[in-house]
Amino acid sequence: QVQLAESGGGLVQPGGSLKLSCAASGTSFSFKAMGWYRQAPGKERELVAVMENGGITNYADSVKGRFTISRDNAKNTIFLQMNNLKSEDAAVYYCTGRSPFAIDYWGKGTLVTVSS
């Protein structure tokens, strides 16, 4: 059974940093793409960043220059380094991975709170 498990969320002050991690387990394949979405209260889930095999990345305009996605392909693990966090970054962050069979898997999410 494929599972994605996020970690690293928490409370941070505006301007601070957090690093999220997402580890995949139960897979016999390497994900074609892995990424992060987020959902704030009352809002739709939105793309934050995604990385495809080969290293191609895509970021939401709102996080460009502040967030960096990285991946350890050997471990099917991805990371999201978040710097200069703003109150509007507060959300539940979800890890996702697309299998070679075009099936999307999702983690349960990790909460990021940005508050002074």
N, C-alpha and C positions, 0 to 999 in steps of 0.2 A: 504494500500500500504506500503510495507516494505521499509524503508529507513535507510541508514547508514550515519551518519554525523561525519566527522572528524573535529578535532580542535587541536590547540596547535602548529601548524607549525610556522616558522618564521626564522629570521636571527640570527645566533649564530656564535661565533668565534670558531676556532679550539680548541679542548679541553673542550668546553663548554657542557652544557646539555640542553635537551628539553624533555618535556613530552607530548606525543600525546594522545588524547582521541578519542574514537569513540562510539557514542551512537546510538543504534538501536531504531527505532520507527515503529509503525504500525504492530507489530508482536503479534501473539497469541501463539507463541512457543518460546522455548529456542534454540538458535543455538547449533548444535552439535559441532561446532568448530568455532573459530573466530581468525582472524590473521591480519597481516600487510604484504603488499607487497610494493615495491617501484620501481620507474622507473626514471632513469636519462636520460637526453637528449641524443638521439642517441643509447640508450641501450634498451634491452628488460626488461619487468617487471620481477622482481625477488622476491622470497620469503624472507622476513626478519625474521618473527617469527609467530608461530601459537600456539594456545592453544586449546586443545580438552577438552570436558567435562571430569571431573575427574582430570584435572590439568596437563595432559601430554603436554609438550612443545617441540617445535622444533625450532632451530635457524639456520640461515645462519652462516657458519663458520666465515664470515667476521665481524659479530657483537657479537659473543659469548664473554661473559665476559664484554661487554660494554652496551648491551641493555637488558632490562627485560620486558617481557610481563606479564600483569596481567589482571584479569577479575573480574567484578562484575556480577555474574550470575543473581542475582535478578533484576538487571537493564539492562541486556543485553548490558553491556558496557565493552569495553576493553581499555587498556592503553598500551603505549609503553614508558618506561623510557629509554632515550638515553643519555648515558654519554660518555665523552671523544670523542666527535664527531670529525670526520675527513672530509676533503674536499670530499673524495669519498663517504661520506654518503649523500651528497646533492642530493636531488631527490624529486619527488612528491610521497608522501606516501599514500597508499590506504588501507582502512580498508575493510575486507571481512568477510562474515559470511556464513556458510553452514547450511541450514535448515535441519530438520529431514527428509525432502523429497528430499534431495540431490540437492537442488537448491542453487546456489551460488549468493549471493548478494554483491554488491560493492558500496562503497562510491565514492564521486567525487574527493577525494584526497585533501591533504594539502601539501603545499610546504615547504620544509626544505632547507634552504640555509646555507652553512657553509663557512664562509669567514672572513678574518681579515680586 
